[in-house]
Amino acid sequence: MNFSIEKDILLKAVSIADSAVSSKNINTSLGYCLFNIHDNLLTISGTDNDIAIRHKCDVISDGSFSF
């Protein structure tokens, strides 16, 4: 999958969504970030199953992945 976005915008969006994922979580499968691209809008969702943060920004492409 390919998509285009400015580096600074992506880093800021990932930082915002990733702040929901606790680095102290014992079970790492409970914390993740999901990247979903649809209609030229990137939505990054971060959660640790207690709180969730979703951030959106414009891109060129469609697709999804998580880490």
Secondary structure, DSSP 8 states (H G I E B T S, - for coil): ---B--HHHHHHHHHHHHTTS-TT-SSGGG-EEEEEEETTEEEEEEE-SS-EEEEEEE-BS-EEEE-
